[in-house]
Amino acid sequence: MSSTDRLQSLAPQDYPGLFQAADAVSVAQQRSYLRAVRARLVLTVAAAVFAAFELPVGGGIELYAVGTALAFIGVMAVELAVAGNRPDKLWYEGRALAESLKTLTWRYVAAAAPFNGERADEEFVERIRALQRNMPEVPPQPSTAPAISERMRAMRSAPLAARKEAYLTFRVRDQQDWYADKAVYHHRRARIFWTLTLIMEVAGIAGALAKAFGLVDFDLAGIVAALVSALAAWNSTRQHNSTATAYVLASHELAAVRDQLSHDLDEQEWSDAVVDAETAISREHTMWHANRAR
């Protein structure tokens, strides 16, 4: 029976309570922000659709013009809500806090610096408090979870060979697989949006020519232009191309890290190698956070 059969990976509930709270805030705010972006883009396209047609009703009122105005009111309401609540900022800051806590946790369970001395527990708690002070924007959430779980202590107290196998399997390999899978996902999404945009542009040309030759009497090209803009805005929000590239590079970097960690290392060499591995993992997320927060 291998050491990883005895040492299981850290489940979300095994991380510090602050990690669980920051992760929950980040996930919830990401969903809220993306819903707002989708609503804004749908309303913008709806305004273009209403503006392309005319439907006069009694009293000299143009019904579709009213629809256009209502759609723009909806866009403005969404914009004000996002500006007031800043779910995007809470998403980025919550994820940054959660990932920083995850890095600290894996350094602790691997018995790597700065948690390779006698004051490891005290140092870990102090680092958590410092992270919380440095990121006050993330709203605090109640938690009954301890700062150091029993599974964290069990992994840390294991022999070096067991810690090494567990870290390689549950941290480095899992993270590398995650990067590789997400790189494929974002690359496919980027191709889909590129194809849809090209199709919409061809449809725009057709719509403009159709109106020029009297085949349609409404602004079809204007509707298509709004759809193209919406696709471009959503693609920019998701950043599929740049994210795919970053994840590809991170997966290759972790391959080199795995090779380094697989060598026969003593405790000091092991500590240095884990620090290098966590630095590599943190580097990708730091770049992600910097790009998103612009």
C-alpha positions, 0 to 999 in steps of 0.5 A: 500500500502506497503512502498516498493510500494512507494520506488523502488529499485536502478536501475544501473543509480541510483548509483553514476557515478563512480559505473556505470563506474567501473561496465562497465569496469569490465563487458567488461574486464571480457568478454575480458579475458574469450574470450582470455582464450577460444581462447588460449585453442581452439588453444592449442587443435588445435595444438594437433590435427594437431600434431596427423596427417601427410600430406606431400605436395610438396617440402618436407613440412609437412602441418599439422606441419605448422598448429601446428606451426601456432596454437602455434603462435596464442597461443603466440599472445593471451598470449602476448595480455593478458600480455600487457592489463591485462584484468583479473586485470582490471576485478577484480579491477573494480568489487572490486571498483563497489562493494565497491561503492554499499556498500557505496550507500546502507549504505547512503540510509539506513542512516547507519554509517558513513552516519547517521550524518549531514554531510552525503552527504559530507562524502559520496562524500569524501568516493567515492573520497578515493575509486577512489584514492585507485584503480587507476588501473581502467581506468576512464570512462566519466559519467554525473551521479551525485554522489548522485542521486534523488532516493538515496535521496528519499530512505534516506529521508523515515521514518525508517519503509520504509527504513527498508522494502526497504533495506530488500527487495531490498538489502538483499533479492535480494542479498541472492537470487542472491547468491542462484541462482549463487550457483546452477549455479556454482554447476551444471557447476562443475558437468558438467565439472567433467562428461565431464572430466571423459568421456574424460579420458575414451576416452583417455584410449580407444584411447591409446589402439586403437593405441596400437592394430593398430586400428588407426594410429594417436595419438588419446590419445594425442588429448584427453589429450589436451582436458582434459587439456583444460577442466581443465584449463577452470574449474580452470579459472571459479572456479565453485566449490569454487565459489559455496561453497562461495555463499552457505555460503554467502546466509546462512549468509544473512539469519541470517542478515535478521533475525537480521534486522527484529527486532524492531530497533531504528535508532542507532540499525538499523545503526549497523545492516546495517553495519553488513549486508554490512560487511557480503556482502563485506566479500564474495566479498573480499574473491573472489577478493583475490582468483582471484588476486593471 
